[in-house]
């Protein structure tokens, strides 16, 4: 008799993650995950209390990857510009995860500002230093920058490109410069 197939928790999370990336979190159902692994649903419910727990694990992984991608902006100059461009890029490359992270559907999630909280202090410091502003004003500019990036990302999710890529990059710089000039 051939040995029984063994499905690990990680294999199940990987299958659910791939399903969510391709079709959205709403597609993550026990039968669909099981079908991807060519198994029954029994190993899923043997590994997870319920589907909400599995979906939370998918969300947590997507969140970590989004933050890691954004964190890469801190290694560039100006980091605030790269942060906004990466934000927009992530939405274009991972539309289902971006929707999930921004709309916070189907999982126990923190607000979007909490999602990126760890990245805000170094970005705020850079804006403060670059434009000689108070921390309060730099935080305000960063807030507008996130709104701008999220707006462009929303257009991308709808399949429209409001501006060519080089213009988006210039727009980020112009936005920060104009807001800083207002405060000077």
Secondary structure, DSSP 8 states (H G I E B T S, - for coil): --------HHHHHHHHHHHHHHH-GGG--HHHHHHHHTS-SHHHHHH-SSHHHHHHHHHHHHHHHHHHHHHGGGGSSSHHHHHHHHHHHHHHH-HHHHHHHHH--SS----HHHHTHHHHHHHHHHHHHHHT--HHHHHHHHHHHHHHHHHHHHHHHTT--SS-HHHHHHHHHHHHHHHHHHH-
